[in-house]
Amino acid sequence: MINKRGQLTMFVIVAVIIVVIIGIYFLVRGQFGISGIPTELLPVFNYYGACIEQETRTAIDLAGTQGGYIEISESDYAPGSEYAPFSSQLNFLGFPVPYWYYIAGNGLVKEQVPSKIDIEKDIADYVETKLNDCNFDSFYAQGFNINFNKPEVRVKIGNNKVDVDVISNLVVSKGEESANKKDFSISVNSKIGKFYDLAIKIYNKEKKDAFFDNFAADVLRLYTPIDGGEISCSGKIWKTGDVINDLKSGLEANIAAIKFKGSYYGLNDKNEKYYVVDLGDSIDENINLIYARNMPTKIEIAGENVDDQLMIASPVGLQEGLGILGFCYSPYHFVYDFSFPILVQIYNNEEIFQFPLVAIV
């Protein structure tokens, strides 16, 4: 009985100690907040964290819409030429999107594909600059004193998030209360890393297999006269402008129909399998491919009877000595040299990553 009473007394003492500790915890948390910062000063620190997150999201959006680039200066722009109408950037809905692959105005092929490390650095530089614009005016009006050092930002892009670490000794005081915080770490939900990796797969697939070029070559055979002949003594005439318009219409429709093997679409019939490209993995993100006739496009047509107005197939059989054939034949052979941009868009309901490249046939 004595042992049991001693044990009971010990349990009571332990319980009292636990209650006291819990009471002290909530008392301290009420005065200083969970982070140890006085509750009265917490709104300033919370605002700075929110400002970091907002500027990070803005940087991610810019990188996604501009092919992985954030700051695009006028000095980065290289104009096209009559030979190659592609500048270093595709103007899409007012956004300058740098080409990953294009033909420069001097006829040389150019690549400008940013690495993931480049994108991380650009996001970090953007956030470092923009944090100076965080507006503390409402806190100054309430009597807060706020100081912080020039921030140093590090960024790491994952598949589904972007981690940001900011080193900036933020010092806040008001009345007799004062606190500081040197490190701020946030994670922003974003698929920019996954979208970028998928964009690289598409780009490398095109470099290896030229599948965009092959689709375009098929469009050329279906929509334009190339090789053939007409049983006719009057020949055959095409308007050059009409042929070019037909080719552009075919490219618009067929480029948009291309899919990548995966689960983000459905096929209406077996013939649509022609448009499915295998990247080696099943794709579960939305991908859109765009070519529009108003985009810079180079189309040159050569042949024996070709000019800016007409393409002519001249008859054979009217010449002296050929009448024995009993009919006239109008053969034609036209040579095409054309190149055009394709904008690759990878997206969901919240964000997008897009980049353009030039297909060459």
C-alpha angles and dihedrals in degrees: 000000000000091000092049092050090050091051091048091051090051091051090051092051092049091049091051091050091051092050091050092049092050091049092050090048094055092042091053093043090052091055101036108020126233093294094054091253115128110262092236090059098042096090090065093052091044090051092051090051090049090049090054090051094048094050090046091053090049091051091049091050092050093048091049096051094042103051095264095314125114109177111046112178128192089248089064091060119101116184125225128237141219089270094047114019093191118108119198089269135049113223104221117176090331095311118117104224113187114230116243089205128013146137112261123223090262091056097255121131112244132195125195108169114159118222121229088251089056091053092048090052093048091051090049092049091048093050092046090055097042096048087073086066095058103128114229094166094115090054093047087054089057093054101262121148110213130184133163138170125245102285124244111207131198122187132194120188117211130178095267105012145035116223117208127190118190122191108199124134100230110193119190128179138169125174108322094339121096136166141161137199125194104185130048120184123184137167120213118202106237138142094208090115093052092043092050092051089051091048089054090051092053092046094049091046090055092047091051102039105016089221093163089054091049093051089049091051089054090050089052092055093048100044106033140046111256114150128359145079145246127226093233140117092206095059127226128276131194127185107240092217092053092051091051091049091049090051092050091048091051092050092049093053100039100043089052090052095059114110135182118232107267147085103287096092143028131230120230095202141356093263090070089067085082088073096051116105120196115222093179095257134067107258116222099175128084115261125188127186120202135192118162127187091234091062117100105280133175117207121168123175123194132185144123095282106025131123138148091284110034144023110204133194105200119211123250118206101054093087120102112274095023098083089095087076090073093215142053125243124199110200124185138190121183128181120211129202112182141152131182140172127257121198112210114204124189112184154145132195093287110036146012139207116199138172134171130222134176122244115210127203 
